[in-house]
Amino acid sequence: MRADIYDIPFQRMDGSTTSLTHVLGGHRDHLALVVNVASRCGLTPQYTALEQLQKTYAERGFTVVGFPSNQFLQELGSNEAISEFCSTTYGVTFPVMDRIRVNGRRTAPLYEELKKTADPGGHDGRIRWNFEKFLVLPGGDVRRFEPRTVPDDPSIVGEIETHLPR
């Protein structure tokens, strides 16, 4: 159980500090799908399904949280450009945070914790590519999904449905 995952600080695009606790409105019984995103990646169209999940489940206590990262050299150069791209190209309404590092010595603390979880294939540790997904369940348990697993894959939707109130 990783209850402290909710309190790991990270930055919003405006530079203010927040945490999953704040993003989820103080509700540790809600779910967050944390995704490292990029604007110029072959997987970028996953934004459409991420936004659909947000619209479908937000009222039941679910939110997508996007973390732009340029570690694979496929993200735009500024938060302003990323924000504009997300809103105008994909109509993103879920929170997109400040650019972060997901691997290496300066890995964001939230990602240090998330990467301890293995995906169904047994991979833990290093983020392999953009759009790796981490579903944070009530109580802080985490499910990890590889980048090519689309956001509306039955394995992800099933976990969401199982853990959200009806």
C-alpha positions in Angstrom: 0.0 0.0 0.0 1.4 3.4 -1.0 -0.7 6.0 0.7 2.1 8.5 0.5 1.9 8.5 -3.3 -0.9 11.0 -3.0 1.4 13.6 -1.2 4.4 13.5 -3.5 4.7 17.1 -4.8 4.9 18.1 -8.5 4.5 21.3 -10.5 1.5 22.6 -12.5 2.2 24.4 -15.7 1.9 27.7 -13.9 4.8 26.7 -11.6 2.6 26.2 -8.5 3.1 23.0 -6.5 0.4 20.4 -6.2 0.0 16.6 -5.5 -2.4 13.8 -6.4 -4.3 14.6 -3.2 -5.1 18.1 -4.5 -5.7 17.0 -8.1 -8.2 14.5 -6.8 -9.9 17.2 -4.7 -8.7 15.6 -1.5 -10.4 12.3 -2.2 -8.0 9.4 -1.7 -10.8 7.0 -2.8 -10.8 8.5 -6.3 -8.7 7.1 -9.2 -6.0 8.9 -11.3 -4.6 7.7 -14.6 -1.1 9.2 -14.7 0.4 9.3 -18.2 3.6 10.7 -19.6 2.5 12.5 -22.7 4.1 14.0 -25.8 2.8 16.2 -28.6 4.8 14.8 -31.5 4.7 11.1 -31.0 3.1 8.3 -33.0 1.1 7.5 -29.9 -0.2 11.2 -29.5 -3.6 10.2 -30.9 -4.1 8.5 -27.5 -5.1 11.9 -26.3 -8.5 11.3 -27.8 -9.2 8.2 -25.8 -7.7 9.8 -22.6 -10.1 12.7 -23.0 -13.0 10.3 -23.5 -12.1 8.4 -20.3 -12.1 11.8 -18.5 -15.5 12.7 -19.8 -17.0 9.3 -19.1 -15.7 8.8 -15.6 -14.9 12.2 -14.1 -18.2 12.6 -12.2 -17.6 9.2 -10.6 -14.2 10.2 -9.1 -11.7 9.6 -11.9 -9.2 11.9 -13.6 -6.5 11.6 -16.1 -3.3 13.5 -15.2 -0.9 14.3 -18.0 2.8 14.8 -17.5 4.6 16.1 -20.6 8.1 14.8 -21.0 10.7 15.5 -23.7 12.9 12.6 -22.8 12.1 10.9 -26.0 12.6 14.2 -27.9 8.9 14.4 -29.0 7.5 17.2 -26.8 7.0 20.8 -27.7 9.4 23.4 -26.2 7.2 25.3 -23.7 4.3 24.7 -21.4 2.3 27.3 -23.4 2.8 25.5 -26.6 1.9 22.1 -25.0 -1.2 23.6 -23.4 -2.3 25.2 -26.7 -1.7 21.9 -28.6 -3.7 19.9 -26.1 -6.7 22.1 -26.0 -6.9 23.0 -29.7 -5.9 19.7 -31.3 -7.5 17.2 -28.8 -9.9 19.3 -26.7 -8.1 18.2 -23.5 -9.9 19.1 -20.3 -8.0 16.9 -17.9 -5.1 18.5 -16.0 -1.7 18.6 -17.8 1.2 19.4 -15.5 4.6 20.9 -16.0 7.2 19.1 -18.1 9.1 16.5 -16.2 11.8 13.9 -16.5 10.6 10.3 -16.2 14.0 8.6 -16.3 17.5 9.3 -15.2 19.1 11.1 -12.3 16.5 13.9 -12.2 13.5 11.8 -12.5 10.4 13.4 -11.0 9.7 11.9 -7.5 6.2 10.8 -8.5 7.7 8.8 -11.3 10.3 7.3 -9.1 7.5 5.9 -7.0 5.3 4.9 -9.9 8.1 3.0 -11.7 8.4 0.5 -8.8 5.2 -1.1 -10.2 5.5 -3.8 -12.8 3.2 -4.0 -15.8 1.3 -7.2 -16.7 4.4 -8.4 -18.6 6.6 -8.0 -15.6 8.4 -4.7 -16.7 9.2 -2.3 -13.9 11.7 0.5 -13.7 12.6 2.6 -16.7 9.8 4.3 -18.7 10.1 2.8 -22.2 8.2 5.4 -24.2 5.6 8.1 -24.2 2.1 7.3 -23.0 3.1 4.7 -20.4 0.1 4.6 -18.0 -0.2 4.3 -14.3 -3.7 3.8 -12.7 -3.5 4.9 -9.1 -6.3 3.1 -7.2 -7.9 4.0 -3.9 -5.4 3.5 -1.1 -2.5 4.1 -3.4 -2.1 0.8 -5.2 -0.9 1.2 -8.8 -1.5 -0.7 -12.0 1.0 -0.1 -14.9 0.2 -0.4 -18.6 2.7 -0.2 -21.4 2.6 2.7 -23.9 0.9 0.8 -26.7 -2.0 -0.3 -24.5 -4.6 2.2 -25.6 -6.4 4.1 -22.8 -9.8 2.5 -23.6 -8.3 -1.0 -23.6 -10.6 -3.4 -21.6 -7.8 -4.1 -19.1 -7.7 -0.4 -18.2 -11.5 0.3 -18.4 -12.1 -2.9 -16.3 -9.8 -1.7 -13.5 -11.5 1.8 -13.6 -15.0 0.2 -13.5 -14.0 -2.2 -10.7 -12.7 0.6 -8.4 -15.1 3.4 -9.0 -18.4 3.8 -7.1 -21.5 3.1 -9.2 
